[in-house]
Amino acid sequence: MTDALGFSPDPQVRTNSLKIGCIGAGMIMAECHLAAYKQAGFPVAAIASRTKSRAEAVASRWGIPKVHDTPEALIADPSVEILDIAYPPDQQPGLIRAALKQPHIKGILAQKPLSLTLDEAIALRNEAEAAGKVLSVNQNMRYDQSMRVLKQILDRGDLGEVVFAQIDMHAIPHWQDFLKGYDRLTLANMSVHHLDVLRFLFGDPTEITTQTRTDPRTAFDHKDGITVSTLRFPSGVLAVSLEDVWSGPRAEGYDNDQHISWRVDGTEGVAKGTIGWPTGAASTLSYASRKTTGGKWVEPKWETMWFPHAFIGVMEQLQHAIATKTAPALSVADNVKTVALIEAGYRSMAEGRTVKLSEISTN
């Protein structure tokens, strides 16, 4: 579906017939996945979570016909064709492996980070391939409307040769309690959005330099509180991704300015915008191109948002891949490269140097 300027901020729903079994009943499932699935007409057959009463409440809200006592029972349910996991990453690999053994499950949508280590991500990729199952990873920022339109602008060449890009985050994500037990925080669980979308826009980087500091506003032990990563791409693009995940004092009455902004500079133009999620608004994009807008600023418009509408595209690409026996847009093989980039970032932090991606094996 294109707008008046010829852009497609949201993907077309081509396939929505495969029955979904959802594991998890927290915020991301209840407020994003299921809201998107209802709008797109994706059939949800069952749900399960660690707490059955919570799963029952979510099932009642969204009209899900079956609630299982445990995630394992849901995985064994022959009516489930796609397994949708929104669970802590340390517990996710076990659920994926259980699903790979079930003949009735045709595809799996996993959360990012896929796993806590690169080695396990590689193992899951290989095991899914051996099982003949489609494993996809929910890198949903690729379906944010501003990122989709930016990608279309870049592919058309409107900005000429891209010189520099940046993503600047000063916002507070929904920090799940389970993260307090991990030794990795911001890079693995928030920067993963930005590093992945930079790969989506510009391809695989050749090197990364990541610096971090602990954040006194974070009320639990952590190593990477605020992170700044600089990436270099084979094309020459230099990109910066900054994540400040508490964004100023949190005192009562403090008028905060949470935001995520981005900018891309090219030889023929500039594109810039915002990610609307922190304030519950639509993302924005404006661009000026000597080639296509006469140097004037143009602002494509849409009414949909990253949360929850991007989750339509995430599930649709998996549904369509299974129905057509083609590779999903968000393949596990591609996601392993994002996990490798995160691993390189942590190595850069630990060793205080630039890390070449060629140092990180994904075989």
VOPAGU-2260 file (C-alpha; in pm, 1 decimal, decimal comma):
REM VOPAGU-2260
SITE   aa  ch    i         X         Y         Z
SITE  MET   A    0       0,0       0,0       0,0
SITE  THR   A    1     169,9     316,7    -123,2
SITE  ASP   A    2     109,8     679,4     -26,7
SITE  ALA   A    3      88,8     985,2    -251,1
SITE  LEU   A    4     468,4    1001,8    -269,0
SITE  GLY   A    5     501,6     638,5    -374,2
SITE  PHE   A    6     621,5     504,1     -38,5
SITE  SER   A    7     496,1     197,3     150,0
SITE  PRO   A    8     524,3     269,5     522,6
SITE  ASP   A    9     344,5     -54,7     610,5
SITE  PRO   A   10     366,7    -391,2     434,4
SITE  GLN   A   11      76,6    -560,8     263,0
SITE  VAL   A   12     -72,5    -858,7     446,8
SITE  ARG   A   13     -34,8   -1137,5     191,0
SITE  THR   A   14     -80,6   -1439,2     417,2
SITE  ASN   A   15    -272,1   -1466,4     745,1
SITE  SER   A   16    -402,6   -1821,0     762,8
SITE  LEU   A   17    -155,8   -2011,5     981,8
SITE  LYS   A   18    -260,9   -2070,0    1343,6
SITE  ILE   A   19     -40,2   -1911,6    1609,9
SITE  GLY   A   20      42,5   -2035,5    1957,8
SITE  CYS   A   21     169,5   -1759,7    2186,3
SITE  ILE   A   22     408,9   -1814,9    2475,7
SITE  GLY   A   23     421,6   -1523,3    2716,9
SITE  ALA   A   24     157,8   -1285,7    2852,7
SITE  GLY   A   25     364,5    -980,4    2943,2
SITE  MET   A   26     353,1    -629,3    2803,0
SITE  ILE   A   27     510,3    -703,5    2464,4
SITE  MET   A   28     269,8    -990,2    2393,1
SITE  ALA   A   29     -43,1    -836,1    2542,0
SITE  GLU   A   30       2,7    -482,8    2407,2
SITE  CYS   A   31     191,8    -534,8    2080,1
SITE  HIS   A   32     184,1    -885,3    1931,7
SITE  LEU   A   33    -182,6    -957,7    1997,0
SITE  ALA   A   34    -304,0    -607,8    1910,7
SITE  ALA   A   35    -127,8    -635,9    1575,2
SITE  TYR   A   36    -253,9    -988,3    1511,0
SITE  LYS   A   37    -613,1    -883,9    1578,5
SITE  GLN   A   38    -587,9    -598,6    1330,5
SITE  ALA   A   39    -427,4    -813,5    1059,0
SITE  GLY   A   40    -658,6   -1111,3    1108,5
SITE  PHE   A   41    -388,0   -1357,5    1214,7
SITE  PRO   A   42    -556,0   -1652,6    1389,5
SITE  VAL   A   43    -429,5   -1712,1    1745,4
SITE  ALA   A   44    -515,5   -2063,9    1856,0
SITE  ALA   A   45    -367,9   -2078,8    2205,2
SITE  ILE   A   46    -161,0   -1902,8    2470,6
SITE  ALA   A   47      49,0   -2008,5    2769,9
SITE  SER   A   48     273,4   -1833,5    3017,6
SITE  ARG   A   49     458,3   -1893,2    3343,4
SITE  THR   A   50     144,0   -1782,8    3530,6
SITE  LYS   A   51    -173,6   -1940,9    3397,3
SITE  SER   A   52    -402,3   -1676,8    3548,8
SITE  ARG   A   53    -219,3   -1405,2    3359,5
SITE  ALA   A   54    -246,6   -1602,1    3035,7
SITE  GLU   A   55    -618,3   -1647,2    3101,6
SITE  ALA   A   56    -664,6   -1270,9    3144,8
SITE  VAL   A   57    -484,3   -1198,2    2817,9
SITE  ALA   A   58    -680,3   -1473,9    2640,1
SITE  SER   A   59   -1007,5   -1323,7    2759,7
SITE  ARG   A   60    -904,8    -977,8    2642,2
SITE  TRP   A   61    -810,1   -1091,3    2290,8
SITE  GLY   A   62   -1055,7   -1377,6    2238,5
SITE  ILE   A   63    -798,3   -1657,6    2235,7
SITE  PRO   A   64    -987,9   -1989,3    2258,4
SITE  LYS   A   65    -736,5   -2204,8    2446,2
SITE  VAL   A   66    -509,8   -2150,9    2747,8
SITE  HIS   A   67    -249,8   -2416,3    2824,1
SITE  ASP   A   68    -109,6   -2488,7    3169,3
SITE  THR   A   69     251,3   -2464,9    3051,5
SITE  PRO   A   70     449,4   -2351,6    2747,4
SITE  GLU   A   71     548,9   -2715,1    2690,4
SITE  ALA   A   72     183,0   -2816,4    2667,6
SITE  LEU   A   73     119,1   -2544,6    2411,6
SITE  ILE   A   74     414,8   -2658,4    2202,2
SITE  ALA   A   75     265,3   -3009,8    2197,1
SITE  ASP   A   76     -75,5   -2878,9    2080,8
SITE  PRO   A   77    -127,3   -3008,4    1723,2
SITE  SER   A   78    -343,3   -2708,5    1631,9
SITE  VAL   A   79     -42,4   -2473,9    1660,0
SITE  GLU   A   80     137,6   -2410,1    1329,5
SITE  ILE   A   81     347,9   -2107,1    1428,5
SITE  LEU   A   82     504,6   -2070,1    1771,5
SITE  ASP   A   83     534,0   -1706,0    1884,5
SITE  ILE   A   84     771,4   -1666,9    2181,3
SITE  ALA   A   85     788,7   -1362,1    2408,9
SITE  TYR   A   86     995,8   -1507,0    2690,3
SITE  PRO   A   87    1325,2   -1432,3    2869,1
SITE  PRO   A   88    1622,8   -1501,3    2640,0
SITE  ASP   A   89    1785,3   -1745,6    2880,7
SITE  GLN   A   90    1471,5   -1964,3    2860,0
SITE  GLN   A   91    1396,4   -1912,0    2491,1
SITE  PRO   A   92    1646,6   -2162,6    2340,3
SITE  GLY   A   93    1488,2   -2453,3    2529,2
SITE  LEU   A   94    1144,6   -2364,9    2395,0
SITE  ILE   A   95    1279,2   -2331,9    2040,8
SITE  ARG   A   96    1443,7   -2672,7    2063,5
SITE  ALA   A   97    1123,1   -2832,1    2191,8
SITE  ALA   A   98     931,9   -2678,5    1900,9
SITE  LEU   A   99    1185,6   -2801,6    1644,8
SITE  LYS   A  100    1092,7   -3157,0    1743,8
SITE  GLN   A  101     720,3   -3111,5    1677,3
SITE  PRO   A  102     604,4   -3204,1    1325,7
SITE  HIS   A  103     298,0   -2978,1    1342,4
SITE  ILE   A  104     499,1   -2660,9    1409,2
SITE  LYS   A  105     606,4   -2511,6    1076,4
SITE  GLY   A  106     767,1   -2191,3    1196,8
SITE  ILE   A  107     891,9   -2013,2    1507,6
SITE  LEU   A  108     905,2   -1641,8    1582,3
SITE  ALA   A  109    1167,3   -1580,9    1851,7
SITE  GLN   A  110    1239,8   -1261,3    2042,2
SITE  LYS   A  111    1564,5   -1072,3    2023,8
SITE  PRO   A  112    1817,5   -1122,8    2153,7
SITE  LEU   A  113    1785,9   -1473,7    2014,5
SITE  SER   A  114    2012,2   -1602,9    2292,4
SITE  LEU   A  115    2259,1   -1476,3    2551,2
SITE  THR   A  116    2563,5   -1594,1    2355,0
SITE  LEU   A  117    2670,1   -1598,9    1992,8
SITE  ASP   A  118    2760,7   -1967,7    2014,3
SITE  GLU   A  119    2405,5   -2059,7    2110,7
SITE  ALA   A  120    2257,1   -1838,5    1839,4
SITE  ILE   A  121    2470,3   -2020,2    1583,1
SITE  ALA   A  122    2363,0   -2355,9    1725,5
SITE  LEU   A  123    1993,9   -2261,8    1703,7
SITE  ARG   A  124    2039,4   -2149,1    1342,7
SITE  ASN   A  125    2199,3   -2482,8    1255,1
SITE  GLU   A  126    1944,7   -2691,5    1444,8
SITE  ALA   A  127    1652,2   -2514,8    1276,5
SITE  GLU   A  128    1806,3   -2575,5     935,9
SITE  ALA   A  129    1860,4   -2943,3    1017,6
SITE  ALA   A  130    1499,7   -2974,8    1134,2
SITE  GLY   A  131    1367,1   -2808,2     821,1
SITE  LYS   A  132    1183,4   -2544,9    1024,4
SITE  VAL   A  133    1155,6   -2171,6     957,9
SITE  LEU   A  134    1306,3   -1982,7    1251,1
SITE  SER   A  135    1261,7   -1605,7    1241,5
SITE  VAL   A  136    1366,3   -1337,6    1489,8
SITE  ASN   A  137    1148,2   -1043,0    1587,7
SITE  GLN   A  138    1367,3    -751,5    1477,5
SITE  ASN   A  139    1061,2    -529,8    1466,7
SITE  MET   A  140    1235,3    -192,7    1423,2
SITE  ARG   A  141    1285,4    -288,3    1058,0
SITE  TYR   A  142     907,5    -250,8    1030,5
SITE  ASP   A  143     892,1      90,5    1195,1
SITE  GLN   A  144     731,7     312,6     933,7
SITE  SER   A  145    1011,8     571,7     925,1
SITE  MET   A  146    1274,8     301,4     883,4
SITE  ARG   A  147    1081,6     134,7     600,2
SITE  VAL   A  148    1037,5     463,1     412,3
SITE  LEU   A  149    1400,9     560,4     476,5
SITE  LYS   A  150    1510,2     229,5     326,4
SITE  GLN   A  151    1298,7     300,3      17,2
SITE  ILE   A  152    1452,3     648,0     -14,6
SITE  LEU   A  153    1801,3     500,4      11,9
SITE  ASP   A  154    1725,9     226,0    -241,3
SITE  ARG   A  155    1599,3     485,2    -489,0
SITE  GLY   A  156    1924,2     678,2    -452,2
SITE  ASP   A  157    1753,0    1002,4    -351,9
SITE  LEU   A  158    2028,5    1090,9    -104,2
SITE  GLY   A  159    2313,7    1000,4    -336,2
SITE  GLU   A  160    2613,6     841,4    -167,7
SITE  VAL   A  161    2544,7     808,7     203,1
SITE  VAL   A  162    2817,1     969,0     413,2
SITE  PHE   A  163    2700,1     956,1     775,7
SITE  ALA   A  164    2413,8     820,3     985,3
SITE  GLN   A  165    2315,0     839,1    1348,3
SITE  ILE   A  166    2052,8     713,6    1592,8
SITE  ASP   A  167    2022,7     907,8    1917,8
SITE  MET   A  168    1812,5     756,7    2198,9
SITE  HIS   A  169    1719,9     933,7    2523,0
SITE  ALA   A  170    1423,3     728,9    2640,9
SITE  ILE   A  171    1323,0     467,5    2894,6
SITE  PRO   A  172    1235,7     121,3    2760,3
SITE  HIS   A  173    1025,5    -135,8    2941,9
SITE  TRP   A  174    1298,7    -306,9    3145,6
SITE  GLN   A  175    1175,7    -655,8    3229,3
SITE  ASP   A  176    1271,1    -784,2    3574,6
SITE  PHE   A  177    1462,3   -1081,1    3432,6
SITE  LEU   A  178    1725,3    -846,1    3289,2
SITE  LYS   A  179    1850,0    -772,5    3640,4
SITE  GLY   A  180    2006,3   -1118,6    3651,0
SITE  TYR   A  181    2209,5   -1084,2    3331,4
SITE  ASP   A  182    2560,8    -944,6    3298,6
SITE  ARG   A  183    2467,1    -765,2    2975,4
SITE  LEU   A  184    2207,1    -490,9    2965,1
SITE  THR   A  185    2183,9    -204,5    2718,2
SITE  LEU   A  186    2379,5    -325,2    2415,8
SITE  ALA   A  187    2217,6    -669,7    2408,6
SITE  ASN   A  188    1865,0    -563,4    2494,3
SITE  MET   A  189    1816,7    -211,1    2355,6
SITE  SER   A  190    2100,5    -128,8    2117,0
SITE  VAL   A  191    2011,0    -452,9    1938,9
SITE  HIS   A  192    1725,2    -260,2    1772,0
SITE  HIS   A  193    1953,3      11,5    1641,1
SITE  LEU   A  194    2247,9    -203,5    1540,6
SITE  ASP   A  195    2014,5    -436,3    1351,4
SITE  VAL   A  196    1834,8    -154,4    1171,1
SITE  LEU   A  197    2169,7      -3,2    1068,0
SITE  ARG   A  198    2251,3    -341,3     909,9
SITE  PHE   A  199    1910,2    -333,1     740,0
SITE  LEU   A  200    1983,3      11,9     595,4
SITE  PHE   A  201    2352,6     -13,7     505,6
SITE  GLY   A  202    2454,8    -381,0     502,8
SITE  ASP   A  203    2709,1    -552,1     723,8
SITE  PRO   A  204    2966,4    -326,3     891,5
SITE  THR   A  205    3335,4    -403,3     884,5
SITE  GLU   A  206    3412,0    -277,3    1235,3
SITE  ILE   A  207    3259,8    -145,7    1556,4
SITE  THR   A  208    3389,7      62,6    1844,6
SITE  THR   A  209    3167,4      64,2    2153,6
SITE  GLN   A  210    3216,6     262,0    2470,3
SITE  THR   A  211    3003,6     242,4    2782,1
SITE  ARG   A  212    2966,2     357,9    3137,0
SITE  THR   A  213    2755,5     239,8    3427,2
SITE  ASP   A  214    2453,5     460,6    3484,1
SITE  PRO   A  215    2383,0     585,0    3839,6
SITE  ARG   A  216    2014,5     611,6    3749,0
SITE  THR   A  217    1995,3     233,0    3692,0
SITE  ALA   A  218    1883,3      80,9    4022,7
SITE  PHE   A  219    2040,1    -263,1    3974,9
SITE  ASP   A  220    2387,8    -396,2    3905,1
SITE  HIS   A  221    2499,8    -365,3    3543,6
SITE  LYS   A  222    2802,7    -304,1    3325,0
SITE  ASP   A  223    2670,1    -135,3    3012,5
SITE  GLY   A  224    2431,7     142,0    3115,9
SITE  ILE   A  225    2487,2     411,3    2852,9
SITE  THR   A  226    2639,6     290,0    2525,3
SITE  VAL   A  227    2783,4     465,7    2222,0
SITE  SER   A  228    2879,1     257,7    1917,2
SITE  THR   A  229    3055,1     377,0    1603,6
SITE  LEU   A  230    3025,0     153,4    1297,7
SITE  ARG   A  231    3210,4     164,3     967,9
SITE  PHE   A  232    3060,8       5,7     655,1
SITE  PRO   A  233    3232,9    -113,9     334,8
SITE  SER   A  234    3062,5     165,3     139,6
SITE  GLY   A  235    3238,7     421,3     356,8
SITE  VAL   A  236    2932,2     504,7     566,8
SITE  LEU   A  237    3017,4     601,6     923,3
SITE  ALA   A  238    2732,0     551,9    1172,3
SITE  VAL   A  239    2682,0     628,1    1539,8
SITE  SER   A  240    2426,1     462,6    1770,2
SITE  LEU   A  241    2378,1     616,3    2115,3
SITE  GLU   A  242    2155,9     469,3    2386,9
SITE  ASP   A  243    2078,8     664,4    2705,4
SITE  VAL   A  244    1811,3     441,8    2853,3
SITE  TRP   A  245    1704,1     648,5    3154,8
SITE  SER   A  246    1696,4     995,1    2998,2
SITE  GLY   A  247    1735,7    1241,4    3279,5
SITE  PRO   A  248    1612,4    1261,8    3638,9
SITE  ARG   A  249    1296,7    1076,7    3726,4
SITE  ALA   A  250    1179,8    1305,5    4006,9
SITE  GLU   A  251     810,4    1381,3    4043,1
SITE  GLY   A  252     717,9    1683,1    3839,5
SITE  TYR   A  253    1021,7    1661,5    3613,4
SITE  ASP   A  254     918,9    1757,1    3260,0
SITE  ASN   A  255    1111,1    1496,1    3062,4
SITE  ASP   A  256    1195,2    1512,0    2693,1
SITE  GLN   A  257    1218,2    1143,8    2604,5
SITE  HIS   A  258    1291,2    1091,6    2237,0
SITE  ILE   A  259    1465,2     882,1    1974,7
SITE  SER   A  260    1587,5    1073,2    1671,7
SITE  TRP   A  261    1785,4     973,8    1363,1
SITE  ARG   A  262    1956,3    1137,6    1067,3
SITE  VAL   A  263    2120,3    1024,9     742,1
SITE  ASP   A  264    2341,3    1257,5     534,4
SITE  GLY   A  265    2424,3    1191,1     170,4
SITE  THR   A  266    2595,3    1368,5    -116,8
SITE  GLU   A  267    2258,0    1456,4    -273,5
SITE  GLY   A  268    2036,2    1503,5      28,9
SITE  VAL   A  269    1945,9    1453,1     393,8
SITE  ALA   A  270    1679,5    1249,0     571,8
SITE  LYS   A  271    1590,7    1286,6     937,4
SITE  GLY   A  272    1317,2    1178,7    1169,8
SITE  THR   A  273    1198,7    1047,2    1503,3
SITE  ILE   A  274    1090,2     714,6    1643,9
SITE  GLY   A  275     756,9     784,3    1809,7
SITE  TRP   A  276     746,8     492,4    2052,0
SITE  PRO   A  277     859,4     676,1    2370,9
SITE  THR   A  278     564,4     915,6    2352,1
SITE  GLY   A  279     307,4     683,8    2194,3
SITE  ALA   A  280     304,5     873,6    1865,2
SITE  ALA   A  281     373,0     783,6    1505,1
SITE  SER   A  282     733,2     796,1    1389,5
SITE  THR   A  283     824,0    1081,6    1156,0
SITE  LEU   A  284    1045,3    1133,8     852,1
SITE  SER   A  285    1136,1    1432,9     640,0
SITE  TYR   A  286    1390,1    1452,5     361,6
SITE  ALA   A  287    1534,5    1691,4     107,9
SITE  SER   A  288    1700,6    1574,6    -212,7
SITE  ARG   A  289    1862,1    1771,9    -493,3
SITE  LYS   A  290    1769,0    1482,1    -724,5
SITE  THR   A  291    1400,0    1432,8    -646,7
SITE  THR   A  292    1259,7    1717,5    -431,0
SITE  GLY   A  293    1447,2    2014,4    -573,9
SITE  GLY   A  294    1618,8    2057,3    -240,6
SITE  LYS   A  295    1286,6    2118,9     -64,5
SITE  TRP   A  296    1189,1    1932,1     251,1
SITE  VAL   A  297     918,7    1668,8     201,0
SITE  GLU   A  298     743,3    1487,9     484,8
SITE  PRO   A  299     562,1    1159,8     404,9
SITE  LYS   A  300     271,0    1091,9     642,4
SITE  TRP   A  301     116,5     781,0     799,5
SITE  GLU   A  302    -111,3     707,9    1094,1
SITE  THR   A  303      32,9     374,8    1203,5
SITE  MET   A  304     304,7     337,5    1469,0
SITE  TRP   A  305     605,6     118,6    1551,3
SITE  PHE   A  306     418,2     -23,8    1852,5
SITE  PRO   A  307     198,1    -212,8    1777,4
SITE  HIS   A  308     167,7    -194,7    1397,0
SITE  ALA   A  309     522,8    -308,0    1312,7
SITE  PHE   A  310     436,7    -646,0    1461,4
SITE  ILE   A  311     197,2    -704,1    1172,3
SITE  GLY   A  312     490,3    -703,2     932,1
SITE  VAL   A  313     698,6    -926,9    1156,5
SITE  MET   A  314     435,3   -1200,7    1172,2
SITE  GLU   A  315     327,4   -1154,6     809,9
SITE  GLN   A  316     677,7   -1215,2     675,1
SITE  LEU   A  317     689,4   -1545,0     864,7
SITE  GLN   A  318     338,3   -1650,2     761,0
SITE  HIS   A  319     420,6   -1573,5     398,3
SITE  ALA   A  320     756,4   -1751,2     407,5
SITE  ILE   A  321     593,9   -2069,7     534,8
SITE  ALA   A  322     303,7   -2051,6     288,1
SITE  THR   A  323     529,5   -1990,2     -11,5
SITE  LYS   A  324     827,7   -2199,2     103,0
SITE  THR   A  325    1058,7   -1898,3      69,7
SITE  ALA   A  326    1309,4   -1749,0     311,9
SITE  PRO   A  327    1163,2   -1506,2     566,3
SITE  ALA   A  328    1270,2   -1142,5     557,3
SITE  LEU   A  329    1379,9   -1179,3     920,5
SITE  SER   A  330    1573,2   -1503,4     893,2
SITE  VAL   A  331    1769,3   -1657,4    1177,9
SITE  ALA   A  332    2074,8   -1667,4     951,6
SITE  ASP   A  333    2059,2   -1290,2     913,8
SITE  ASN   A  334    1995,3   -1241,8    1284,8
SITE  VAL   A  335    2307,8   -1435,3    1376,8
SITE  LYS   A  336    2498,5   -1151,4    1206,4
SITE  THR   A  337    2327,9    -901,8    1438,2
SITE  VAL   A  338    2418,3   -1117,1    1738,9
SITE  ALA   A  339    2777,1   -1123,2    1610,0
SITE  LEU   A  340    2775,7    -742,9    1589,2
SITE  ILE   A  341    2661,5    -723,3    1950,7
SITE  GLU   A  342    2934,1    -969,3    2049,5
SITE  ALA   A  343    3189,4    -750,5    1872,3
SITE  GLY   A  344    3055,6    -448,7    2062,6
SITE  TYR   A  345    3104,5    -622,5    2396,3
SITE  ARG   A  346    3455,1    -725,8    2294,7
SITE  SER   A  347    3526,1    -363,6    2204,0
SITE  MET   A  348    3407,0    -253,2    2549,4
SITE  ALA   A  349    3613,0    -515,9    2728,9
SITE  GLU   A  350    3934,5    -459,4    2534,8
SITE  GLY   A  351    3907,2     -85,5    2474,9
SITE  ARG   A  352    3960,5    -102,8    2099,3
SITE  THR   A  353    3795,6    -116,4    1760,6
SITE  VAL   A  354    3688,8    -470,6    1672,4
SITE  LYS   A  355    3679,9    -596,5    1314,2
SITE  LEU   A  356    3378,0    -812,6    1236,3
SITE  SER   A  357    3615,8   -1051,8    1065,2
SITE  GLU   A  358    3738,3   -1141,9    1414,5
SITE  ILE   A  359    3393,9   -1279,9    1507,9
SITE  SER   A  360    3321,8   -1620,0    1357,6
SITE  THR   A  361    2964,0   -1719,1    1273,1
SITE  ASN   A  362    3046,7   -2063,3    1130,6
